Amino acid sequence: MGESGFISVVTLCILVVWCGWKVMEWIWWKPKKLERLLNEQGIKVTPYKLLFGDLKENQRQFEEARSKPMSLSHDIVPRVAPFHLQTIQKYGKKSAFWFGRTPRVYIMDPDLIRDILSNKFGHFAKIRINPLSRFLAKGLVTYEGEKWAKHRRIINPAFHMEKLKCMLSAFYTSSDEIVSKWEKLVTSEGSCKLDVWPELRNLTGDVISRAAFGSSYEEGRQIFKLQDEQAGLLVQSFQTALIPGFSILPTKRNRRMKEIDREARALLMGIISKRQNAKKVGEAKNNDLLGLLLESNDKEIQEHKNKKNIGLTIEEVIQECKLFYFAGQETTSVLLVWTIIVLCMHSEWQVRAREEVFQVFGKNKPNFDGLSHLKIVNMILYEVLRLYPPVLQLNRCTYKDMKLGEISLPPGIQLMLPIVLVHHDHELWGEDAEEFKPERFAEGIS
């Protein structure tokens, strides 16, 4: 072997050793170092499994729980979060599990949860797991720092109480239509069985379409249908979310998600363009979400026109409209469905709620001021949200050395705020935490 050949072999050996070292660091040494740092602070971590961590076991337990009939009780945690429940029962509240190669620490203390979300101990970054989620919605909930602050400042005026009052007629119209539909079914049949889940999903989509786009209501409904399909495809895509590069492959699902995104953007662009043209000739309406958003955006641009990056671009307006659908439709319909189920299980509260509604409104059309006097109805809604939170968890991560209470967290640690576990925690709510007791909120939310 010549000298040049020998050098090539040595170089190749060094490269192989270096690559092997990097791989070992990636899949073993770095995770074990993070595990040791957490253990030193009294945080127990589940045994580490290469690459996938506890993801497979989490999925196995979830599928096993879903395969069994659900008992008629409010003890839903063993069904919706069996792995997390068992982990905390085994290792305690100061524990963590493995999300792939990254430890994810449970935060069960409500005070620490509040401080994380309010950035009291510094900024905890949001976690983005699935690159394909960009096709469903970007916007306020995905942004951070100055961009988040700008979007929040511009969007906020649309949700002031006086602005929401203008949307009450849209809420009433959609609600009145579905109640009239149900009344006709009962009148013609005497009684009937009805799957309220698709009915209420359509209701919330209907309400959002009217409230968001007003006169462009029919186009809004088309966007809702597209977003609904997109959400279903996104859920399917989570099975491959951790495979690097899978989101850019031209699979049938990925191509359809891109196609839906183009269709929804085109519809929204058309609505926005018509609204902007109407404004130029003095015919624009500002009593729906889009109108209020464009009005607030124009005001922001006029007040700071000498500064850079002021106001929202058309693309950012489109993303906020898509987000409004995604964030509002599913969560609201989930609340309504569980409220109906719970009131069927606890008919005494159904009677009390009905009596209160008739006492406040009689047979008159509901008005905004009267809604604030529905104390029992609000107590019921708060308790349903406690027992059946539409969002089961929130996740954050550290990007630098950070202090959270008495815990020191290095970069690369993830935090899980398990909302459903906190809402069913006996230490916080008492031994009756699984019981439906709206009187917990007789004095409002503390």
N, C-alpha and C positions, 0 to 999 in steps of 0.2 A: 504494500500500500504506500503510495507516495505521500509527501508532506501535505499537499493540498487535500488529499483524501482523508488523512488523519484529522486535519483541522475541521473538515466537514463533519466527520463522525462525532468529534468532541462537541462541536457546536450543536449538532442535533441532539446529543445526549443532554446537554445543558438545557436546551429548549424543552425537551420532554420532562426533565426534572422540574423546571420552572412551571410548566403547565400543570404538572401533577401537584405541585405545591399550591398553586392558585386554586385548583379544584378542591383540594383537601381543606384549604382555608374557607372556601365558599360553602362547602357542604357539611363541614364538621367543626373546625377550630373556632370560627367566628360564632356559630350558634352556641357552642359549649362555653365560650368566654362570656356571652351574654347571660347564659344560664347561671354561671358561677356568680356573676355580679348580682343577679336577682336573689339567689340563694343566700348570699352574704347579708342581705337585708330582710331575711325572714320570709321571702316570697317563694313558695314551693312551686316547682315547675314539673309538669308531667314528663315522663321519660321521653327523650328525644328519639325520633325515628327519621331516618335519612330522607331528605328532600321534601316529602309530603307531610311530615309531622303528624298531627292528629286529624288531618282533613279526612282521611279515609274512614277512621273510626267515627268521626262526627257524622259523616254521611250515612254510615251503616246504622248507627243508632237512630238517626232521624227517620230513615226508611222503615226501620223496624217499628218505631212508634207510630208512624203513619199507617202501617199495615193493619193495626188493631182498631177495633171500634172505639169511638170517643165516648166516654161516659158523660152523662148529663150532669156536669158539675162545672165549677169555674176554675178548677185546678188544671190549667192548661199547660203549665211549664213542662211537665214530663213528656208532653206530646210535641211541643214546638221547639223546645231547647233541651232535649234529654241529655246530650253530652255535657253541656255547660252545667246543668243542674248536678249531675253525678260528679263532675270534676270538683265543683265547689263543696259538695257534701263530703268528698274524700279528702281534699287538700285544704279546705277552709277558704274564707273570703280573700285572704292574702295569697293568691295563687295565680298561676298562668298556665297557658297551654301553647302548643306549637301550631302556628298558622304557616304551614310550609317550613321554611328554615328560620322563621322569625317568632320569638316568644311574644305572646299577646297577653297582657296583664289584665285581670279582672279589676274593675273599679266599682265597688259596691256601695261606697260611702256617698250619700246624696250631696254632702257638702263639697267633696272633692269633684264630683260630677259637675256641680254648678260652677266650681272654680275653673275646671277644664274648659267648659263651654263659654265662660266669660273671660278666658285668658288671664285669670288672676296670677297664675304662676308662670306666665309666659305663653307664647303661641304654640299650640299643639297642631301639627299639620293634619289635614284631611287625607284619608287613604283612598287611592284610586286603584282598584284591583283589575277591573275589566276595561280594556281600551275601547271596546265596542259601545260602552255606555255613552260615549260622546254622540252617538247617533240618536239616542233617546232624548237626552237633555243635558245641556250645560247651563251655566248661569249662576245666580247668586249662591246656591248651596255648594257649588264646586269651586268657587273663587276664594282667594285668600288675600290678606294684606290690603294694599291701597285699592286694588281692583274691586275687592269685595266691598270696601267702604263706599266707593263711588257708586256701584250698582245699588247698594242698600239706600244710599241717600236719594237716588233718583226714583227708585221704586216705592219707597216708603209713603210718599203722599197719596198714592193710589189706595192705600189701606187705612187712611184716616177715617175716623168714625163718620164724619159728614159725607165722605165719598162713598162709603159702604151703604149709607142710607139710600143713595141714588140707585143702587143695584137691587134693592129689596123687591121691586116689582118683577125683576127677572127671576128671583128666587121663588116668588109667589106663583108666577105663571107656570113654571115647570112643576112645582109641587102640586098645584091645583089640577094640572092635567093628569098626573099619575093617580091622584086620589080619585078623580072622576072616573078614570079607566077602571080602577079596582071596584068602585061602587057599582058600575054597570055589570061587571062580572058577577058580583054577589047578587044583584037584583035579578039577573036573568037565570041564574042557577040556584038561587037560594043560599048556596054556600059553594066555595070552590077552594081547591088546593092550588097554591101559587108559589113558585120558586122566586123569592124576593131578591136573591143575589143579582141575577142579570137585570132585573127591573130597577134596582137601586143603583147599579153601575151605570145604566142608561140615564137615570135621573141626574146623577152627579155630573155625568158628561154633558147632559143637556143644560144644566145650570151653568157650568163653566163656559159652555159655548155662548150662551146668552150674555153672561156677565163679562166675558172677555172680549167678545166681538160685536155684541149688540145687533146692528142691522146686517152684519155679515154672518148671521147665526148659522145658516145652512152650510156655508163654507167652513165655519167653525166645527160643525158636526163631522164633516169629512176629515178634518185634521184630527179630531178625536179618534175616529176609527183607525186612522193610520198610526197614531201614537199607541193605541191599544194593541195593535198587531206588533208594533215595534217592541213594546214591553214584553210580550210573550216570547219573542225571538231572543231578547236580551237575557231572560231567565234561562232559556235553553243554553245560551252561550257560556254561562258560568261553569259548565262542565269542562270547558277547554280554556278557561280564562288564564290559568297558570302556565299553559304551554307557550313558551316564548315564540312570537311570530305568528301564532295561529290566527290572530285577528286580521292579518293582512292577506291571508290565503283566499283565493277566489272560490270559496265554497258556496253552495247554493244559499245557505243561510246568510253568510256575509254579503253576498251580492244583493239579496232581498233587503237587508237592512240598509244598505247604501241607496237602493232604489226608493225605499220608503222615505228616507231622509230627504232625497231630492224632491219627491212629490210634496211632502209637508212644507219644505222650505219655499217651493214655488207657490203653494196656496197662500202661505203667510206673506210672502213678498207681494202677491197680488192684492191682498187685503190692506197691507200697509201702504202700498202705492195709491190705492183708491182713497184711503183716508187722508194721505198727504195732499192729493190733488183737491179733495173736497175742502181741506183747510185753506188752500190758496184762494178759493173763491168764496170763502166765508160760510161753508156749509158743513163743516166738520162737527161731529158730536163728541163730547168728552165725558159722557156718563157711563162708559164701560172701561174695562181695564186697559185695553189698547189705547183708547183716547186719552185716558189719564196718564198713561206711561209716556206717550208722545208729547203731551203737554208739559209734563214735568221735565222731560229730556230737553225740550226747546228752551225752557226756562233756565235750566242748568247751563246750556250753551251760551245763552244771551248774557247771563250774569258773569261768566268766566271766559268770554270770547277771546281774550288776549293770552290765554294759557293753552298749553298743549294737552292732547289726550283728554279733552273735556267732552262730556256727554257720551251717549251710547251710539255705536254704529248701527246700521240697519241689521247687520248680522247679529249683533248682541241683542237687539230688540226681538229678533226672531227666536233666539235661544231662550230668552226670558218667557216668551209666550209658550214655547214648547214645554218649558219647565213648569209653568203654571198648570198645564194639563196634567203632567206626570205627578206633581207633588199634591195636587188638590183632588183629583178624581178618585184614585184608588183609596187613599186614606179616609176620605169622607164617606165613601160607600161602605168601607169596612166598619166604620163607626155606626152607621145607620143599621146595617144588617145585625150586628151584635146587639144593638139597643133593642131591636124588635125581638130577637131571640130571648134576651134577658127579661124583657117585660112579659113575654109569654110564660117564662118560668116563674116570675114573681108578679102575679096578677094584681096583688094589692097595690103595688107601685104603679101599675098601669092605670088602675082606677084613680089613684091620687093625682097622677099626671093629667089625665083627661079632665078631672074636676077642676084642676088649676087652670088649664087652657080655657075652659068654658067660663070660669070665673073672671079671667082677665079680658078675654075677647068676646065672650058670648058667641053670637053667630056672625059677628063682624069680621071683616078682612083683617088679618094680622098686620100690625104696624110696628115700626122699629122700637118705639118707646115701650110698647107693651111687652116686647120680647125680654126686656131687661127685668121684668117683674115675674118671670117664670122661674121662681126659686127651686121648686121641686124638679122641674124638667132639667135645670142646670145641674142639680145634685146627681140626678140619674146619669146624665152624660159624663160628668166627671168620674163617677164610679165605673162606668163602662170603659172609659179610656184607661182607668187604672188596671182593670182586670184584663182588658183586651187591647193593649196599645197597638195601633196600626204599624208602628215601627218597633221591631223587637230589640234592636241594638244600634248603637252608634260607635264608630271606631275612629281613633286618632293615632298619631305616631309622633315620635320625637325625631328631630333632625339635628339636635345638638344636646350637650349635657344640660339636663333640666331637673328642677326640684319640684316634687309634687307632695305637699304635706311633709312627711318625714322620709319620703322615698327619693333617692337620687337615681335618675334615669339617664343612661348613656344614649347616644344616637342609635337609631335602628330598633328601638323598642316600640311595640304597638300597644295601645290601650283599648280595651273593650268596655264600653258602658252598657251593661246588659239590662236595658230598661225593663223588660218583662220580669226578670228575676228580682230587680229592686221593687217593682210594683207588687210582687207576691212575697216579699220578705217578711217573715213573722216578727223579726226583731224590730222592724220599722212600723208595721201595721197591726201587730198583735196576732194571737193564735187564730183569729177569725179572718185572716188575710185572704183566704179563698172564698169567703162569703160575700154576697152582694149586699152591701149596706151603704146606701147613698147618704145616710145621716152622717157619715164621716165628714162630708163636705157641707154640713149645715151652716158652718161659718165661713164658707168659701175655701180657697186653697191657701194653706199656711206655708 
